[in-house]
Amino acid sequence: MITRASIRSLCNSASYTRGLEIYRNEDKLLEFQVENTEKEALVKATVKGSGSKCYRVKLKYDKEKDFLDSIYCECPAFHTYTGLCK
């Protein structure tokens, strides 16, 4: 099962804190969907960055393997950070 601890282990503390702030802020979290099947969960979100740009975020969690199978974000930080961005 995906937990906060498993997410936290995939990113640095600043990225985790920023992501949690976005998740809790209705003005920053513009869209949030979770699609569950027996084998996986697909999470899709649209978030507002620190400027005026909006970014799509996707992750696929393999329930059988208890593993984040794929992660993607359109923000510039995603392509430069090691681990997860916000």
QUIFENNOR-V365004 format. One record per residue. RES is the residue in three letters. SS is DSSP state (H for helix, E for strand, - for the rest). PHI is phi in degrees with one decimal (* if undefined). D_LAST is the distance of its C-alpha to the last C-alpha in Angstrom with 2 decimals. Layout:
((RES/SS/PHI/D_LAST) (RES/SS/PHI/D_LAST))
This chain:
((MET/-/*/20.55) (ILE/-/-73.1/16.78) (THR/-/-131.0/15.98) (ARG/H/-60.2/13.44) (ALA/H/-63.4/15.01) (SER/H/-69.2/14.57) (ILE/H/-67.3/10.81) (ARG/H/-59.6/10.78) (SER/-/-68.7/13.13) (LEU/-/-94.9/10.97) (CYS/-/-145.0/8.46) (ASN/-/-79.9/9.50) (SER/H/-65.0/9.97) (ALA/H/-65.7/8.27) (SER/H/-65.0/4.72) (TYR/H/-62.8/6.19) (THR/H/-62.3/7.84) (ARG/H/-63.8/5.57) (GLY/H/-62.7/4.23) (LEU/H/-65.4/7.98) (GLU/H/-61.7/9.13) (ILE/H/-64.2/8.03) (TYR/H/-59.3/9.63) (ARG/H/-84.4/12.57) (ASN/-/-102.8/13.15) (GLU/-/-62.3/15.41) (ASP/-/-76.0/15.35) (LYS/-/-98.0/11.65) (LEU/E/-93.5/11.70) (LEU/E/-83.7/14.48) (GLU/E/-151.0/15.06) (PHE/E/-150.1/14.43) (GLN/E/-132.6/16.83) (VAL/E/-126.5/17.68) (GLU/E/-110.7/20.64) (ASN/E/-105.2/22.44) (THR/-/-123.1/25.27) (GLU/-/-63.0/27.27) (LYS/-/-99.1/25.54) (GLU/E/-150.0/21.91) (ALA/E/-123.2/19.18) (LEU/E/-114.0/17.32) (VAL/E/-110.6/14.29) (LYS/E/-127.6/13.72) (ALA/E/-145.7/11.78) (THR/E/-123.1/11.88) (VAL/E/-124.5/9.61) (LYS/E/-93.6/10.82) (GLY/-/-76.0/9.21) (SER/-/-67.2/10.75) (GLY/-/-95.8/13.86) (SER/-/-99.9/15.64) (LYS/-/-77.9/14.03) (CYS/E/-112.2/12.65) (TYR/E/-129.8/10.67) (ARG/E/-89.6/11.52) (VAL/E/-127.5/9.49) (LYS/E/-139.5/11.88) (LEU/E/-145.6/12.54) (LYS/E/-120.4/16.04) (TYR/E/-111.3/17.17) (ASP/E/-85.0/20.73) (LYS/-/-68.9/22.48) (GLU/-/-67.2/25.56) (LYS/-/-93.7/23.94) (ASP/-/52.7/21.23) (PHE/E/-147.7/18.74) (LEU/E/-75.6/15.52) (ASP/E/-75.4/17.54) (SER/E/-150.4/15.21) (ILE/E/-139.1/11.59) (TYR/E/-149.3/10.93) (CYS/E/-142.8/8.80) (GLU/-/-81.8/10.90) (CYS/-/-68.7/8.93) (PRO/H/-62.1/10.74) (ALA/H/-63.8/8.20) (PHE/H/-56.9/8.11) (HIS/H/-84.2/11.82) (THR/-/-115.6/12.11) (TYR/-/-78.8/9.97) (THR/-/-91.2/11.73) (GLY/-/89.2/9.93) (LEU/-/-77.4/6.56) (CYS/-/-88.6/3.77) (LYS/-/-62.0/0.00))
